[in-house]
Amino acid sequence: MAPLAAHSATVGASVSSQLAAVLRESAAAMDGGGEGPPRSAAARQAGRLPSQRTLPVRAAVAATAVGALAALVGVASAAPAQSSSPYTRCTGQSGRVDAGTWAEVRDVQGVDTEGRKFGMALDHRSDSLQGLWQMLNEEVLVDLDGAVQDCVFGVLSLLYLTLPLVDALEGIERARASIRLADQLTVQFSELLAQSDWPPELGTYAQHRQLLGFQRHNCEGTSLRIFVYSSTPDLTLRRLWTGTGMMGAGSHFHAFFESGSCTTEDPDKADLFLMPAYHGDQYDEFLEVRSHWPNVSELFPYLSRRRGTDHFFVVAANLPSWPHLEPLRNTMMLTVESYQVNDGVARWYSPWKDVMIPGYIDRWRIASMRKFNKPTHERGYTMVFHGNHPGTHHLYVKFNASVRTQILDSFTGIPDCSVGGPTQDFFDRMGRSHFCLVPRGSSAWTIHLYESFFFGCIPVILSDHFEMPFQDLVDWPSLSIKWPMDDIGPKLLEYLRAIPLDRVAEMKRNLEAAACYFDYHSGWAPQPEVGSLAGWSRWGDGVVALGSDCPYVSHGDGADVGACRASCEGEARCNLVNFRAGDCILRRCADLSQPSLTGSAPGFEVWARTPSQQPSRGCSPYAGVLQALEARARARPATHGAHWL
């Protein structure tokens, strides 16, 4: 993390006055009711939620989940931080946390950070993180001033690591308060953080900012107006938890539309209506119970107006059965699934009204995948497949994923093929293979397809019923192969080996160019400026870009924002500026569609350069979906409603 230099607050100043407002907000959010589980009077008085189970904090931090991941990624325990300076000593000299516990927090942060480099992160449900959550509430927030003065690094780690648990157990407003507190500490102590190897990488947690609604955007320039129902708040809990992993699409679409300029609160002005429900028990409740209620019109009062044809919901996994879908049969599904057989009954999507969407991949995982993406001439494998199969998981037996068994039977032991079950060096093998086999899993779709875009590994799709998303925008035959899944064997390998290397390189370039359509963290950009400011976008006020994805270049002219932008235009490496009157910091972001931003930076503005030939529509899953929804809205069948007199 590069320092803010002249912009941060004086490090030696007391943090009490600056953080008091945040502490009050945190306590108010925790006592506000609504989204968290019931609390006792004693817990309300203490300003925190009671733990659902009592865990010895230190034992929990050293729990098996951390130890197992540490062993996998080869991380040894860190020695306690040695410093006599305030804010960085981590000795327990002030506050309620002792030196040994700070060292354990550092261990957990180190294991999680190192594991993410290889696609592995600590499970939010682990006892380790439950213990950290208890520590945050019982030992840190009760004396935040003391904890910060002793070990600001440790406080930041606790805030970031526990954020999904805070959201799940205490509610989304409390999670937002945690983000604001982390932002304030990051900005105030940026110089100290830049000199330490402890702080968490900000980009690792950037997806949380999007999910929590901190990034406003222009909805990829759509003309649609979308009404988002808020009548079922109990079906949209645990947003950070449900927004992680391959089934997280529903949470991200909800957050995207809530934060976008295309949202309207006036149903009479709405073109479309989103019925949000997050994957898992909340989605099941929506589909199997709520939509069948006799008083469903009280939950979704505009559903019957056009017989549901202007309503949509997200299927992040598991297509609904026909009986469950019956009340919503005319609505549109945004679905990862195109075909599925459950309990011997087939179910499928309709290409006339439904929209195929990609599975979700975490932002930090995409960043790690790209680091393993090798050039074509450095790849030694012809094909690779590593994943679960009928020999490793019962679901692949139940749903007859025999194509995976055929892959192992056909290609095991061949030198230029790497096939088998899950393996620790999965990322490395994917990044060193020309072609990635993408067989069907327990249903037609599989996350392996979307992972291949970020590894630069040309997908060979072996799932006959798997429909590809965005076929009007993505030229799938130019970047992938769809092979009959009942023809697995030597013929396939011979075909792949015979493709000229220059053709392979071209397909890889096409693949990587289209990857943005499968990255849920793209598409959150603000409206590009026009007129004299054309070529720039303003990402917000009171924010700065500090993450390693936007490294520091140099300082520019801080006389005014125009002079600052001119400084960037005159520096070839610069594509983004942090500006405050008198301060102009030039940065170079790897991906201007999703810079990692930090809030609580009073007076600052973030400006990013945009291409001179800005396309009318961006490249993101949201751009693909909105284009499809626009077409559905134009072609919606006329209806007089369910009844007329």
C-alpha positions as CSV (number, residue, x, y, z in Angstrom):
1,M,0.0,0.0,0.0
2,A,1.6,3.3,-1.0
3,P,1.2,6.2,1.5
4,L,-1.1,9.1,1.1
5,A,1.9,11.2,2.0
6,A,0.8,14.7,2.9
7,H,-2.9,13.8,3.0
8,S,-3.4,11.6,6.1
9,A,-4.2,12.9,9.6
10,T,-1.3,13.4,12.0
11,V,-0.4,9.9,13.2
12,G,0.4,11.0,16.8
13,A,-3.0,12.6,17.3
14,S,-5.5,11.0,19.7
15,V,-7.9,8.8,17.9
16,S,-10.7,9.2,20.5
17,S,-12.4,12.2,19.0
18,Q,-12.1,11.0,15.4
19,L,-13.5,7.5,16.1
20,A,-16.2,8.4,18.6
21,A,-18.8,9.0,16.0
22,V,-18.1,5.7,14.4
23,L,-18.3,3.9,17.7
24,R,-21.7,5.5,18.4
25,E,-22.9,4.5,14.9
26,S,-21.7,0.9,15.5
27,A,-23.5,0.7,18.8
28,A,-26.6,2.2,17.4
29,A,-26.6,-0.2,14.5
30,M,-26.2,-3.1,16.8
31,D,-29.1,-2.0,18.9
32,G,-31.3,-1.0,16.0
33,G,-33.1,-4.3,15.6
34,G,-34.4,-5.6,12.3
35,E,-31.8,-7.8,10.7
36,G,-29.9,-9.5,13.5
37,P,-31.0,-12.4,15.8
38,P,-32.9,-11.6,19.0
39,R,-30.7,-10.1,21.8
40,S,-30.8,-10.0,25.5
41,A,-31.1,-6.8,27.5
42,A,-27.6,-7.3,28.8
43,A,-26.3,-7.7,25.3
44,R,-28.0,-4.5,24.2
45,Q,-26.5,-2.7,27.2
46,A,-23.0,-4.0,26.2
47,G,-23.6,-2.8,22.6
48,R,-23.0,-6.2,21.0
49,L,-24.8,-9.4,20.1
50,P,-24.4,-12.5,22.3
51,S,-22.4,-15.3,20.7
52,Q,-24.6,-18.2,19.7
53,R,-21.9,-20.4,21.3
54,T,-19.2,-19.5,23.8
55,L,-15.7,-20.1,22.3
56,P,-12.4,-19.7,24.1
57,V,-11.0,-16.9,22.0
58,R,-7.4,-18.0,21.9
59,A,-8.2,-21.6,21.4
60,A,-10.6,-20.6,18.6
61,V,-7.9,-18.5,16.8
62,A,-5.6,-21.5,16.9
63,A,-8.4,-23.8,15.7
64,T,-8.0,-26.6,13.1
65,A,-9.3,-24.6,10.1
66,V,-6.4,-22.2,10.4
67,G,-3.9,-24.9,11.1
68,A,-5.0,-27.0,8.1
69,L,-4.9,-24.1,5.7
70,A,-1.5,-23.0,7.1
71,A,-0.1,-26.5,6.5
72,L,-1.5,-26.4,2.9
73,V,0.1,-23.1,2.0
74,G,3.3,-23.5,4.1
75,V,2.8,-20.6,6.5
76,A,4.7,-20.6,9.8
77,S,3.5,-18.7,12.9
78,A,4.7,-15.1,12.9
79,A,6.7,-13.7,15.8
80,P,4.9,-11.0,17.7
81,A,5.4,-7.6,16.2
82,Q,8.4,-5.8,18.0
83,S,8.0,-2.0,18.1
84,S,8.1,0.5,20.9
85,S,6.1,3.1,18.8
86,P,2.5,3.8,19.6
87,Y,0.0,2.2,17.2
88,T,2.4,-0.5,16.0
89,R,3.9,-2.1,19.2
90,C,1.2,-4.8,19.5
91,T,2.4,-5.6,23.1
92,G,-0.8,-5.2,25.1
93,Q,0.6,-2.0,26.7
94,S,-2.8,-0.3,26.1
95,G,-6.2,-1.8,25.4
96,R,-7.4,-5.2,26.5
97,V,-5.7,-7.5,24.0
98,D,-2.3,-9.0,25.0
99,A,0.8,-9.5,22.8
100,G,0.2,-13.2,22.3
101,T,-3.3,-12.7,21.1
102,W,-2.2,-10.0,18.6
103,A,0.4,-12.5,17.3
104,E,-2.4,-15.0,16.8
105,V,-4.5,-12.5,14.9
106,R,-1.5,-11.8,12.7
107,D,-1.1,-15.6,12.1
108,V,-4.7,-15.9,11.0
109,Q,-4.4,-12.9,8.7
110,G,-1.1,-14.3,7.3
111,V,-2.6,-17.7,6.6
112,D,-5.7,-16.3,5.0
113,T,-3.7,-13.9,2.8
114,E,-1.2,-16.6,1.7
115,G,-4.0,-19.1,1.1
116,R,-5.9,-16.7,-1.2
117,K,-2.9,-16.7,-3.5
118,F,-3.7,-20.3,-4.3
119,G,-7.5,-20.0,-4.3
120,M,-8.0,-21.0,-0.7
121,A,-9.5,-18.8,2.1
122,L,-10.7,-19.4,5.6
123,D,-14.3,-20.6,5.8
124,H,-16.5,-17.9,7.3
125,R,-18.1,-20.6,9.4
126,S,-14.8,-21.7,11.1
127,D,-14.3,-21.6,14.8
128,S,-11.2,-19.5,14.1
129,L,-13.2,-16.6,12.7
130,Q,-16.0,-17.0,15.3
131,G,-13.3,-16.5,17.9
132,L,-12.0,-13.4,16.2
133,W,-15.6,-12.0,16.1
134,Q,-15.9,-12.5,19.8
135,M,-12.5,-10.9,20.3
136,L,-13.6,-7.9,18.3
137,N,-16.7,-7.4,20.4
138,E,-15.4,-8.3,23.8
139,E,-11.9,-7.0,23.8
140,V,-11.5,-4.4,21.0
141,L,-14.6,-2.4,20.5
142,V,-15.1,-1.9,24.3
143,D,-11.8,0.0,24.3
144,L,-11.1,0.9,20.7
145,D,-8.9,3.8,21.5
146,G,-6.6,1.6,23.5
147,A,-6.6,-1.2,20.9
148,V,-5.7,1.3,18.1
149,Q,-3.0,2.9,20.1
150,D,-1.4,-0.5,20.7
151,C,-1.9,-2.3,17.4
152,V,-3.8,-0.6,14.6
153,F,-2.7,-3.4,12.2
154,G,-4.5,-6.0,14.4
155,V,-7.7,-3.9,14.6
156,L,-7.8,-3.6,10.8
157,S,-7.3,-7.4,10.4
158,L,-10.1,-8.1,12.9
159,L,-12.5,-5.7,11.1
160,Y,-11.8,-7.2,7.6
161,L,-11.6,-10.9,8.6
162,T,-14.9,-10.8,10.6
163,L,-16.9,-8.7,8.2
164,P,-19.1,-11.6,6.8
165,L,-19.8,-12.8,10.3
166,V,-20.7,-9.3,11.5
167,D,-23.1,-9.1,8.6
168,A,-24.6,-12.6,9.2
169,L,-24.9,-12.3,13.0
170,E,-25.4,-8.5,13.6
171,G,-26.9,-7.2,10.3
172,I,-25.9,-5.3,7.3
173,E,-25.9,-1.8,8.9
174,R,-23.4,-3.1,11.5
175,A,-21.2,-4.4,8.7
176,R,-21.3,-1.0,6.9
177,A,-20.2,0.6,10.2
178,S,-17.2,-1.8,10.3
179,I,-16.2,-0.9,6.8
180,R,-16.4,2.9,7.6
181,L,-14.2,2.3,10.7
182,A,-11.7,0.3,8.7
183,D,-11.6,3.0,6.1
184,Q,-11.0,5.7,8.7
185,L,-8.1,3.8,10.2
186,T,-6.6,3.0,6.8
187,V,-6.6,6.7,5.7
188,Q,-5.4,8.1,9.0
189,F,-2.5,5.6,9.4
190,S,-1.6,5.1,5.8
191,E,2.1,6.0,6.3
192,L,2.5,3.4,9.1
193,L,0.6,0.8,7.1
194,A,2.7,1.3,4.0
195,Q,5.8,0.4,6.1
196,S,4.4,-2.8,7.5
197,D,4.0,-6.3,6.1
198,W,1.0,-7.0,8.3
199,P,-1.9,-4.9,6.8
200,P,-4.4,-6.9,4.7
201,E,-4.4,-6.1,1.0
202,L,-7.4,-3.8,0.4
203,G,-8.3,-5.4,-3.0
204,T,-9.0,-8.7,-1.2
205,Y,-12.0,-7.2,0.4
206,A,-13.1,-4.8,-2.3
207,Q,-16.1,-6.9,-3.3
208,H,-17.5,-6.3,0.2
209,R,-17.7,-2.6,-0.6
210,Q,-19.8,-3.3,-3.7
211,L,-22.1,-5.7,-1.8
212,L,-22.7,-3.2,1.0
213,G,-23.7,-0.5,-1.4
214,F,-20.7,1.9,-1.2
215,Q,-20.2,2.2,-5.0
216,R,-22.8,4.1,-6.9
217,H,-22.8,3.5,-10.7
218,N,-24.7,4.2,-13.9
219,C,-26.2,0.8,-14.6
220,E,-24.1,0.3,-17.7
221,G,-26.0,3.1,-19.4
222,T,-29.3,1.3,-19.6
223,S,-32.5,3.1,-20.2
224,L,-34.5,0.6,-18.2
225,R,-36.0,1.6,-14.8
226,I,-36.1,-1.2,-12.3
227,F,-38.1,-1.4,-9.1
228,V,-36.5,-3.6,-6.4
229,Y,-38.9,-5.1,-3.9
230,S,-38.1,-4.6,-0.3
231,S,-41.2,-6.4,1.1
232,T,-39.2,-9.6,2.0
233,P,-36.2,-8.4,3.9
234,D,-35.8,-11.8,5.7
235,L,-35.0,-13.3,2.3
236,T,-32.0,-11.0,1.7
237,L,-30.0,-11.6,4.9
238,R,-26.3,-12.5,5.2
239,R,-25.4,-10.7,1.9
240,L,-21.6,-11.1,2.3
241,W,-21.9,-14.7,3.2
242,T,-24.3,-15.7,0.4
243,G,-22.3,-13.4,-2.0
244,T,-19.2,-15.6,-1.8
245,G,-18.5,-18.6,-3.9
246,M,-19.9,-19.9,-7.2
247,M,-23.6,-19.5,-6.1
248,G,-23.3,-15.8,-5.1
249,A,-24.9,-14.2,-8.2
250,G,-28.2,-13.4,-6.5
251,S,-26.6,-11.3,-3.8
252,H,-24.5,-9.4,-6.4
253,F,-27.4,-8.6,-8.7
254,H,-29.5,-7.3,-5.7
255,A,-26.6,-5.1,-4.6
256,F,-26.0,-3.9,-8.1
257,F,-29.5,-2.8,-8.8
258,E,-29.9,-1.2,-5.3
259,S,-26.8,0.9,-6.0
260,G,-27.5,1.9,-9.6
261,S,-28.9,4.9,-11.2
262,C,-31.5,2.7,-13.0
263,T,-33.4,1.9,-9.8
264,T,-36.7,3.7,-9.3
265,E,-38.9,3.8,-6.2
266,D,-42.0,4.6,-8.3
267,P,-43.6,1.4,-9.6
268,D,-45.5,3.3,-12.2
269,K,-42.3,4.3,-13.8
270,A,-40.7,0.9,-13.6
271,D,-40.1,-1.2,-16.7
272,L,-39.1,-4.3,-14.7
273,F,-39.4,-5.6,-11.1
274,L,-36.7,-7.5,-9.2
275,M,-37.9,-10.0,-6.6
276,P,-34.7,-10.6,-4.6
277,A,-33.9,-13.8,-2.6
278,Y,-30.4,-15.0,-1.8
279,H,-29.2,-18.5,-2.6
280,G,-29.9,-21.3,0.0
281,D,-32.7,-21.4,2.5
282,Q,-33.8,-17.9,1.6
283,Y,-34.2,-18.8,-2.1
284,D,-36.0,-22.0,-1.2
285,E,-38.4,-20.1,1.0
286,F,-39.2,-17.5,-1.7
287,L,-39.8,-20.2,-4.4
288,E,-41.5,-22.9,-2.4
289,V,-43.4,-21.0,0.2
290,R,-43.8,-17.2,-0.3
291,S,-44.7,-17.2,-3.9
292,H,-47.5,-19.7,-3.1
293,W,-49.1,-17.6,-0.3
294,P,-52.8,-16.8,-0.8
295,N,-51.8,-13.1,0.0
296,V,-48.8,-13.1,-2.3
297,S,-50.1,-9.9,-3.8
298,E,-49.3,-8.1,-0.5
299,L,-45.6,-9.2,-1.0
300,F,-45.4,-8.4,-4.7
301,P,-48.3,-6.1,-5.4
302,Y,-47.4,-5.5,-9.1
303,L,-46.9,-9.1,-10.0
304,S,-50.4,-9.6,-11.5
305,R,-50.5,-6.3,-13.4
306,R,-48.8,-7.9,-16.4
307,R,-49.2,-11.4,-15.2
308,G,-45.6,-11.5,-14.1
309,T,-44.0,-10.9,-17.5
310,D,-42.2,-7.8,-16.2
311,H,-40.8,-9.5,-13.1
312,F,-37.6,-11.4,-12.7
313,F,-35.5,-13.3,-10.1
314,V,-32.1,-14.9,-9.9
315,V,-31.4,-18.6,-9.9
316,A,-27.8,-18.9,-8.6
317,A,-28.2,-22.7,-8.5
318,N,-31.0,-25.3,-8.8
319,L,-33.8,-24.6,-11.4
320,P,-37.2,-24.6,-9.8
321,S,-39.5,-27.6,-10.3
322,W,-42.6,-26.9,-12.3
323,P,-45.0,-27.1,-9.3
324,H,-42.8,-24.6,-7.4
325,L,-42.5,-22.3,-10.4
326,E,-46.3,-22.3,-11.2
327,P,-47.2,-18.9,-9.6
328,L,-44.1,-17.4,-11.3
329,R,-44.4,-19.2,-14.6
330,N,-44.5,-16.0,-16.7
331,T,-41.6,-14.3,-14.9
332,M,-38.1,-14.1,-16.2
333,M,-35.3,-16.1,-14.6
334,L,-31.7,-14.9,-14.6
335,T,-30.2,-18.4,-14.3
336,V,-26.9,-20.2,-14.2
337,E,-28.7,-23.4,-15.0
338,S,-30.0,-24.2,-18.5
339,Y,-31.1,-27.9,-17.9
340,Q,-31.3,-30.0,-14.8
341,V,-32.8,-33.4,-13.7
342,N,-33.8,-33.7,-10.1
343,D,-35.7,-36.7,-8.7
344,G,-36.0,-38.0,-12.2
345,V,-37.8,-34.9,-13.4
346,A,-36.3,-32.7,-16.0
347,R,-36.5,-28.9,-15.8
348,W,-35.1,-26.3,-18.1
349,Y,-34.9,-22.6,-18.9
350,S,-36.7,-20.9,-21.7
351,P,-34.5,-19.0,-24.2
352,W,-37.5,-16.8,-25.2
353,K,-37.9,-15.2,-21.8
354,D,-35.1,-16.3,-19.4
355,V,-31.5,-15.1,-19.4
356,M,-28.4,-17.3,-18.9
357,I,-25.9,-15.7,-16.5
358,P,-22.4,-16.8,-15.4
359,G,-21.6,-18.4,-12.1
360,Y,-19.9,-16.1,-9.6
361,I,-16.1,-16.0,-8.8
362,D,-14.8,-14.0,-5.9
363,R,-12.7,-10.9,-6.9
364,W,-9.6,-12.1,-4.9
365,R,-9.8,-15.5,-6.6
366,I,-9.9,-13.9,-10.1
367,A,-6.8,-11.9,-9.2
368,S,-5.0,-15.0,-8.1
369,M,-6.0,-17.0,-11.2
370,R,-4.6,-14.3,-13.4
371,K,-1.3,-14.5,-11.7
372,F,-1.0,-18.1,-12.9
373,N,-2.0,-17.3,-16.5
374,K,1.1,-18.1,-18.5
375,P,1.8,-17.1,-22.2
376,T,0.9,-19.7,-24.8
377,H,4.6,-20.6,-25.5
378,E,5.2,-21.4,-21.8
379,R,2.3,-23.9,-21.5
380,G,3.3,-27.6,-21.4
381,Y,0.0,-29.4,-21.0
382,T,-2.4,-30.0,-23.9
383,M,-5.4,-30.5,-21.6
384,V,-6.2,-30.4,-17.9
385,F,-9.2,-31.4,-15.7
386,H,-9.1,-31.6,-11.9
387,G,-12.3,-31.7,-9.9
388,N,-14.8,-33.9,-8.1
389,H,-16.2,-36.9,-9.9
390,P,-18.2,-40.0,-9.0
391,G,-15.2,-41.5,-7.2
392,T,-14.8,-38.5,-4.9
393,H,-18.3,-37.2,-4.2
394,H,-21.7,-38.8,-3.9
395,L,-23.6,-36.1,-5.8
396,Y,-21.7,-37.0,-9.0
397,V,-22.9,-40.6,-8.6
398,K,-26.5,-39.5,-7.8
399,F,-26.7,-37.2,-10.9
400,N,-24.8,-39.5,-13.2
401,A,-21.8,-37.3,-14.0
402,S,-20.2,-40.2,-15.9
403,V,-18.4,-37.9,-18.4
404,R,-16.0,-37.1,-15.6
405,T,-15.2,-40.7,-15.1
406,Q,-14.7,-41.1,-18.8
407,I,-12.1,-38.2,-18.8
408,L,-10.1,-40.0,-16.1
409,D,-10.3,-43.4,-17.8
410,S,-9.3,-41.9,-21.2
411,F,-6.5,-39.5,-20.3
412,T,-4.9,-40.6,-17.0
413,G,-1.1,-41.2,-17.3
414,I,-0.7,-39.4,-20.7
415,P,2.3,-37.0,-20.3
416,D,0.7,-33.9,-21.8
417,C,-2.6,-34.4,-19.9
418,S,-3.3,-33.6,-16.3
419,V,-6.5,-35.1,-15.1
420,G,-7.8,-36.3,-11.7
421,G,-9.6,-35.2,-8.5
422,P,-9.0,-31.9,-6.7
423,T,-5.3,-31.1,-6.3
424,Q,-3.5,-28.5,-4.2
425,D,-1.7,-27.1,-7.2
426,F,-4.9,-26.7,-9.3
427,F,-4.1,-23.0,-10.2
428,D,-0.7,-23.9,-11.4
429,R,-1.9,-26.7,-13.7
430,M,-4.7,-24.6,-15.1
431,G,-2.3,-21.8,-15.9
432,R,0.1,-24.2,-17.7
433,S,-2.4,-25.9,-20.0
434,H,-3.6,-24.9,-23.4
435,F,-7.1,-26.5,-23.0
436,C,-9.3,-26.9,-19.9
437,L,-11.9,-29.7,-20.1
438,V,-15.3,-28.4,-18.8
439,P,-17.5,-31.5,-18.2
440,R,-21.0,-31.3,-16.7
441,G,-21.3,-31.7,-13.0
442,S,-24.3,-32.5,-10.9
443,S,-26.2,-30.5,-13.5
444,A,-25.4,-29.1,-16.9
445,W,-23.5,-26.1,-15.7
446,T,-20.1,-25.9,-14.0
447,I,-18.0,-23.1,-12.6
448,H,-15.0,-24.6,-14.4
449,L,-16.1,-22.8,-17.6
450,Y,-15.9,-19.3,-16.1
451,E,-12.7,-20.0,-14.3
452,S,-11.0,-20.8,-17.6
453,F,-11.4,-17.2,-18.8
454,F,-9.1,-16.0,-16.0
455,F,-6.5,-18.8,-16.3
456,G,-6.3,-18.1,-20.1
457,C,-7.1,-21.8,-20.6
458,I,-9.3,-22.5,-23.7
459,P,-12.4,-24.3,-22.5
460,V,-13.5,-27.6,-24.1
461,I,-17.2,-27.8,-23.1
462,L,-18.4,-31.4,-22.5
463,S,-22.0,-30.7,-21.5
464,D,-24.6,-31.0,-24.2
465,H,-27.4,-29.2,-22.4
466,F,-25.2,-26.3,-21.1
467,E,-26.3,-23.1,-22.8
468,M,-23.7,-20.3,-22.9
469,P,-24.5,-16.8,-21.6
470,F,-24.4,-13.7,-23.8
471,Q,-24.2,-15.5,-27.1
472,D,-25.2,-12.3,-28.9
473,L,-22.2,-10.5,-27.3
474,V,-19.5,-13.2,-27.0
475,D,-18.3,-15.1,-30.0
476,W,-18.0,-18.5,-28.3
477,P,-16.7,-20.5,-31.3
478,S,-13.7,-18.1,-31.5
479,L,-12.6,-18.8,-27.9
480,S,-13.9,-22.3,-27.0
481,I,-14.8,-25.8,-28.3
482,K,-18.1,-27.5,-27.6
483,W,-17.5,-31.3,-28.0
484,P,-20.1,-34.1,-27.8
485,M,-19.9,-35.4,-24.3
486,D,-20.5,-39.0,-25.4
487,D,-17.4,-39.0,-27.6
488,I,-14.7,-38.7,-24.9
489,G,-11.5,-40.5,-25.9
490,P,-8.4,-40.5,-28.2
491,K,-10.2,-38.6,-30.9
492,L,-10.6,-35.5,-28.7
493,L,-7.0,-35.5,-27.7
494,E,-5.9,-35.9,-31.3
495,Y,-8.1,-33.0,-32.3
496,L,-6.7,-30.7,-29.7
497,R,-3.1,-31.6,-30.5
498,A,-3.6,-30.9,-34.2
499,I,-4.7,-27.3,-33.6
500,P,-1.8,-25.0,-34.8
501,L,-0.1,-23.1,-32.0
502,D,-0.8,-19.7,-33.6
503,R,-4.5,-20.6,-33.6
504,V,-4.3,-21.6,-30.0
505,A,-2.7,-18.2,-29.2
506,E,-5.5,-16.4,-31.1
507,M,-8.2,-18.3,-29.2
508,K,-6.5,-17.4,-25.9
509,R,-6.4,-13.7,-26.8
510,N,-10.1,-13.9,-27.6
511,L,-10.8,-15.7,-24.4
512,E,-9.0,-13.1,-22.3
513,A,-10.7,-10.2,-24.2
514,A,-14.1,-11.5,-23.3
515,A,-13.3,-12.3,-19.6
516,C,-14.9,-9.0,-18.4
517,Y,-18.3,-10.4,-19.2
518,F,-17.8,-13.0,-16.5
519,D,-16.4,-10.8,-13.8
520,Y,-19.1,-9.6,-11.4
521,H,-16.9,-6.8,-10.2
522,S,-16.8,-5.0,-13.5
523,G,-19.7,-2.8,-14.5
524,W,-19.8,-0.6,-11.3
525,A,-18.4,2.5,-13.0
526,P,-19.9,5.9,-12.8
527,Q,-21.3,7.8,-15.7
528,P,-18.4,9.1,-17.9
529,E,-18.1,12.9,-18.1
530,V,-18.9,14.9,-21.2
531,G,-17.9,18.2,-22.6
532,S,-14.6,19.7,-21.3
533,L,-14.3,16.7,-18.9
534,A,-14.7,14.1,-21.6
535,G,-12.2,11.3,-21.2
536,W,-12.7,11.2,-17.4
537,S,-15.0,9.6,-14.8
538,R,-15.5,10.8,-11.3
539,W,-15.5,7.8,-8.9
540,G,-16.7,9.7,-5.9
541,D,-16.0,12.2,-3.1
542,G,-14.5,11.3,0.2
543,V,-12.7,8.3,-1.2
544,V,-9.1,7.5,-2.3
545,A,-7.5,4.6,-4.3
546,L,-4.9,3.0,-2.1
547,G,-4.7,-0.7,-3.0
548,S,-1.8,-2.4,-4.7
549,D,-4.0,-2.8,-7.8
550,C,-3.5,1.0,-8.2
551,P,0.2,1.6,-7.3
552,Y,1.5,5.1,-6.7
553,V,3.2,6.8,-9.7
554,S,4.2,10.3,-8.6
555,H,2.7,13.6,-7.4
556,G,1.2,16.1,-9.8
557,D,0.0,19.7,-9.7
558,G,-2.5,20.1,-6.9
559,A,-3.5,23.7,-7.7
560,D,-6.9,22.5,-8.7
561,V,-8.5,19.4,-10.1
562,G,-8.0,20.4,-13.7
563,A,-4.3,20.8,-13.1
564,C,-4.2,17.5,-11.4
565,R,-5.9,15.7,-14.3
566,A,-3.5,17.5,-16.7
567,S,-0.6,16.1,-14.7
568,C,-2.0,12.6,-15.2
569,E,-2.5,13.2,-18.9
570,G,1.1,14.2,-19.2
571,E,2.4,11.1,-17.4
572,A,2.1,7.9,-19.6
573,R,1.9,5.6,-16.6
574,C,-1.0,7.5,-14.9
575,N,-4.7,6.6,-15.4
576,L,-6.2,7.7,-12.0
577,V,-5.8,10.5,-9.6
578,N,-6.6,11.1,-5.9
579,F,-7.1,14.9,-5.6
580,R,-7.7,17.2,-2.7
581,A,-7.0,21.0,-2.8
582,G,-3.2,21.2,-2.7
583,D,-2.7,17.4,-3.2
584,C,-2.5,15.5,-6.5
585,I,-1.5,11.9,-6.4
586,L,-1.1,10.0,-9.7
587,R,-1.7,6.3,-9.8
588,R,-1.7,3.4,-12.3
589,C,-4.6,1.0,-11.9
590,A,-4.5,-2.5,-13.5
591,D,-8.2,-2.4,-14.2
592,L,-10.0,0.9,-14.3
593,S,-13.4,-0.8,-14.3
594,Q,-12.9,-1.8,-10.6
595,P,-10.3,0.2,-8.6
596,S,-10.1,-0.6,-4.9
597,L,-11.4,2.4,-3.1
598,T,-11.2,3.5,0.6
599,G,-13.7,5.9,2.1
600,S,-13.4,8.3,5.0
601,A,-11.0,10.5,3.2
602,P,-12.6,14.0,3.6
603,G,-11.9,16.4,0.8
604,F,-10.6,13.9,-1.7
605,E,-12.0,13.0,-5.1
606,V,-11.1,10.1,-7.3
607,W,-10.9,10.7,-11.1
608,A,-10.2,7.9,-13.6
609,R,-9.4,8.2,-17.3
610,T,-11.8,6.7,-19.8
611,P,-11.1,5.6,-23.4
612,S,-11.4,8.3,-26.0
613,Q,-13.8,6.0,-27.9
614,Q,-16.0,5.0,-24.9
615,P,-18.4,2.2,-25.9
616,S,-22.1,2.9,-25.3
617,R,-22.3,-0.3,-23.2
618,G,-19.7,-1.7,-20.9
619,C,-18.3,-5.3,-20.7
620,S,-19.6,-7.0,-17.6
621,P,-22.2,-9.6,-16.6
622,Y,-24.6,-6.7,-15.8
623,A,-24.1,-5.2,-19.3
624,G,-25.0,-8.6,-20.9
625,V,-28.0,-9.1,-18.7
626,L,-29.3,-5.6,-19.1
627,Q,-29.1,-5.8,-22.9
628,A,-31.1,-9.1,-22.7
629,L,-33.6,-7.5,-20.4
630,E,-34.1,-4.6,-22.7
631,A,-34.9,-7.0,-25.6
632,R,-37.3,-8.9,-23.4
633,A,-39.0,-5.6,-22.3
634,R,-39.4,-4.6,-26.0
635,A,-40.9,-7.9,-27.0
636,R,-43.1,-8.4,-23.9
637,P,-46.5,-9.8,-25.0
638,A,-49.5,-7.6,-24.5
639,T,-51.8,-8.5,-21.7
640,H,-54.9,-7.0,-20.2
641,G,-54.1,-8.6,-16.8
642,A,-55.6,-11.5,-15.0
643,H,-59.2,-10.1,-15.0
644,W,-61.3,-7.4,-16.5
645,L,-65.0,-6.3,-16.3
